[in-house]
Amino acid sequence: MMISSVSELLVSDKFLQEVQVKGWVRTFRSNRFIALNDGSTIKNIQCVVDFENTDENTLKRIATGAAVNIKGTLIESQGRGQTVEIQVSELEILGDSNPDEYPIQPKKHSMEFLRENAHLRVRTNTFSAVMRVRSALSFAVHKYFQENGFNYVNTPIVTGSDAEGAGEMFRVTTFEPNDAPTTEDGGVDYSQDFFGKETNLTVSGQLEAETFAMALGKVYTFGPTFRAENSNTTRHLAEFWMIEPEVAFCDLDGNMDLSEDFIKSVLAYVLEHCKDDLAFLEQRLTQEEKSKPQAERSEMTLIEKLHFVVDNNFKRVSYTEAIDILRNSKPNKKKKFQFPINEWGADLQSEHERYLVEKHFKCPVILFDYPANIKAFYMRLNDDGKTVRAMDVLFPGIGEIAGGSQREERYDVLLDKIKTMGIDEKELWWYLDLRKFGTAVHSGFGLGFERLVQFATGMGNIRDVIPFPRTPQNAEF
């Protein structure tokens, strides 16, 4: 007999047919009703056991978390809340679950407790919903780029360059901690290391992706990146996934067009294909918000937030204009901002970004033309000599979700910026080569995938949208 999924059975109208399903017991009540889930949907299917004709030892083994194989007849449900159920004819316990030891019992658990049991937390409704949405979003990312003529590029995980110039990188070495060879001046002699030089885990695939864009035209990376930033916050991970398209012959306006179209497309895909999971997550978020003070509650439900992005044109505003708006805003004048805005050149915080999106413009915002001294070396310098062709995409609830720029395509200007910022030009000889051989205007952006998943699911902590979070002092599992 073909094994059916729970999601298939719940929409089936083939009543009185024999079916087979395998899954895990969520609950077992009255010695009769099994709520069975196999991960294919957030919904359970009810399986009704004839307990009078079932071995007592078998009944005792039907516990939350146990894996079971069920055969029976699909019938119209007599109870409320479901349209179909299975009248069980055969029941086999595939894997026992001791109720005295199984931590994911059918009751409310704290998020911290579930993070400590990350290997089992996906068996809860919340985490199964989040991970199905994450999977759908991941597919939508590839679908969008493949359907729009982009080539998928796998950039190195181990690299000798720091794309962001931030220096917060994880070192890769084969040296023993207390036995590294040294140079004459007492430093570590990396020429004797595995790669013959100092190497790190990548913070971004952008620079390598640019080399492919300058040959294939339109490319994207989608892979793991690493930041050794000691930030124990709800918005930071040490290991996360980045989406980074790079496009030749594309200026900043084209880059803003691409980012808006891409984001709308992937979120529209999730709205269409994850209805049950989003409905559950919306309900969960609404309940969670009830415990917050009124002023901290969101004005929109989860699905309204998604439509807010998908259905509205993104407002494009220069950094200079944004600073004027923020400087003259009520929260700034009344000293409500944690970081007051006093002058041009300030690095905007998420409170400022959210004010622009949620209060002032009431739509997603793309800020562009930032001060050069708060942005990375590879961004194209404007003619004013003090701003660069950078852009940030701002969302409700979180602030910046994506950042990008038109890249500096002029060899002499790029070389000068590399020297000014104290970056070793020998490490970037190949990057400079792109500006010597057939240089052209090109642009791209980076979008942290977990921030996107966080937005789509309404989860308050970024650690709850990645299977096994890597954060300071935590590399469990």
PEFEN-V684692 format. One record per residue. N is the residue number from 1. RES is the residue in one letter. D_LAST is the distance of its C-alpha to the last C-alpha in whole Angstrom. Layout:
n->[N;N]
res->[RES;RES]
d_last->[D_LAST;D_LAST]
This chain:
n->[1;2;3;4;5;6;7;8;9;10;11;12;13;14;15;16;17;18;19;20;21;22;23;24;25;26;27;28;29;30;31;32;33;34;35;36;37;38;39;40;41;42;43;44;45;46;47;48;49;50;51;52;53;54;55;56;57;58;59;60;61;62;63;64;65;66;67;68;69;70;71;72;73;74;75;76;77;78;79;80;81;82;83;84;85;86;87;88;89;90;91;92;93;94;95;96;97;98;99;100;101;102;103;104;105;106;107;108;109;110;111;112;113;114;115;116;117;118;119;120;121;122;123;124;125;126;127;128;129;130;131;132;133;134;135;136;137;138;139;140;141;142;143;144;145;146;147;148;149;150;151;152;153;154;155;156;157;158;159;160;161;162;163;164;165;166;167;168;169;170;171;172;173;174;175;176;177;178;179;180;181;182;183;184;185;186;187;188;189;190;191;192;193;194;195;196;197;198;199;200;201;202;203;204;205;206;207;208;209;210;211;212;213;214;215;216;217;218;219;220;221;222;223;224;225;226;227;228;229;230;231;232;233;234;235;236;237;238;239;240;241;242;243;244;245;246;247;248;249;250;251;252;253;254;255;256;257;258;259;260;261;262;263;264;265;266;267;268;269;270;271;272;273;274;275;276;277;278;279;280;281;282;283;284;285;286;287;288;289;290;291;292;293;294;295;296;297;298;299;300;301;302;303;304;305;306;307;308;309;310;311;312;313;314;315;316;317;318;319;320;321;322;323;324;325;326;327;328;329;330;331;332;333;334;335;336;337;338;339;340;341;342;343;344;345;346;347;348;349;350;351;352;353;354;355;356;357;358;359;360;361;362;363;364;365;366;367;368;369;370;371;372;373;374;375;376;377;378;379;380;381;382;383;384;385;386;387;388;389;390;391;392;393;394;395;396;397;398;399;400;401;402;403;404;405;406;407;408;409;410;411;412;413;414;415;416;417;418;419;420;421;422;423;424;425;426;427;428;429;430;431;432;433;434;435;436;437;438;439;440;441;442;443;444;445;446;447;448;449;450;451;452;453;454;455;456;457;458;459;460;461;462;463;464;465;466;467;468;469;470;471;472;473;474;475;476;477]
res->[M;M;I;S;S;V;S;E;L;L;V;S;D;K;F;L;Q;E;V;Q;V;K;G;W;V;R;T;F;R;S;N;R;F;I;A;L;N;D;G;S;T;I;K;N;I;Q;C;V;V;D;F;E;N;T;D;E;N;T;L;K;R;I;A;T;G;A;A;V;N;I;K;G;T;L;I;E;S;Q;G;R;G;Q;T;V;E;I;Q;V;S;E;L;E;I;L;G;D;S;N;P;D;E;Y;P;I;Q;P;K;K;H;S;M;E;F;L;R;E;N;A;H;L;R;V;R;T;N;T;F;S;A;V;M;R;V;R;S;A;L;S;F;A;V;H;K;Y;F;Q;E;N;G;F;N;Y;V;N;T;P;I;V;T;G;S;D;A;E;G;A;G;E;M;F;R;V;T;T;F;E;P;N;D;A;P;T;T;E;D;G;G;V;D;Y;S;Q;D;F;F;G;K;E;T;N;L;T;V;S;G;Q;L;E;A;E;T;F;A;M;A;L;G;K;V;Y;T;F;G;P;T;F;R;A;E;N;S;N;T;T;R;H;L;A;E;F;W;M;I;E;P;E;V;A;F;C;D;L;D;G;N;M;D;L;S;E;D;F;I;K;S;V;L;A;Y;V;L;E;H;C;K;D;D;L;A;F;L;E;Q;R;L;T;Q;E;E;K;S;K;P;Q;A;E;R;S;E;M;T;L;I;E;K;L;H;F;V;V;D;N;N;F;K;R;V;S;Y;T;E;A;I;D;I;L;R;N;S;K;P;N;K;K;K;K;F;Q;F;P;I;N;E;W;G;A;D;L;Q;S;E;H;E;R;Y;L;V;E;K;H;F;K;C;P;V;I;L;F;D;Y;P;A;N;I;K;A;F;Y;M;R;L;N;D;D;G;K;T;V;R;A;M;D;V;L;F;P;G;I;G;E;I;A;G;G;S;Q;R;E;E;R;Y;D;V;L;L;D;K;I;K;T;M;G;I;D;E;K;E;L;W;W;Y;L;D;L;R;K;F;G;T;A;V;H;S;G;F;G;L;G;F;E;R;L;V;Q;F;A;T;G;M;G;N;I;R;D;V;I;P;F;P;R;T;P;Q;N;A;E;F]
d_last->[37;35;31;31;29;29;30;33;34;34;36;38;42;43;43;44;42;40;37;33;30;26;24;22;24;24;27;30;33;36;36;36;34;31;29;27;24;23;21;24;25;25;28;28;31;33;34;37;37;40;39;43;43;39;38;37;34;33;33;31;28;28;25;23;20;22;22;26;29;32;35;38;40;39;42;43;41;43;41;40;37;37;39;38;37;37;39;37;39;36;33;31;27;25;22;23;21;22;23;23;19;18;16;17;21;23;24;23;20;19;17;15;14;13;10;9;9;8;7;11;12;14;16;18;21;20;17;18;21;19;17;20;22;20;20;24;24;22;25;28;27;28;31;32;32;33;36;37;38;35;33;29;29;25;26;24;21;22;25;28;29;28;29;29;31;28;27;24;22;19;21;21;22;23;25;24;23;27;29;29;33;35;37;41;40;37;34;32;33;31;34;32;29;27;28;31;31;28;25;22;20;22;22;24;26;29;31;31;31;34;36;35;37;40;40;39;40;37;33;30;26;23;20;17;18;17;19;19;21;20;20;19;20;20;21;19;15;15;14;16;18;22;25;28;31;34;37;41;44;42;43;42;43;42;38;39;40;37;34;36;37;33;32;34;34;30;30;33;31;29;32;33;30;28;31;29;26;28;30;27;26;29;30;27;27;31;30;28;31;33;32;32;36;38;38;34;34;34;37;36;34;31;33;35;33;32;36;37;35;36;40;41;42;40;42;43;44;44;42;46;47;43;44;48;46;44;46;49;46;47;43;44;48;47;44;41;39;37;37;41;43;46;46;45;43;40;36;36;33;31;34;37;35;35;38;40;38;38;41;43;43;41;40;37;38;38;39;40;42;40;42;41;40;37;36;34;37;37;38;42;44;47;51;51;49;47;44;42;41;38;37;34;34;33;32;33;30;28;31;30;28;29;31;33;37;39;39;41;43;46;46;48;46;43;44;45;42;40;42;43;39;39;36;37;39;39;35;36;39;38;37;41;42;41;44;46;46;47;45;45;44;40;38;34;32;28;26;22;21;19;22;24;21;22;25;25;23;25;21;22;19;17;14;15;16;13;10;7;9;10;12;14;13;9;7;4;0]
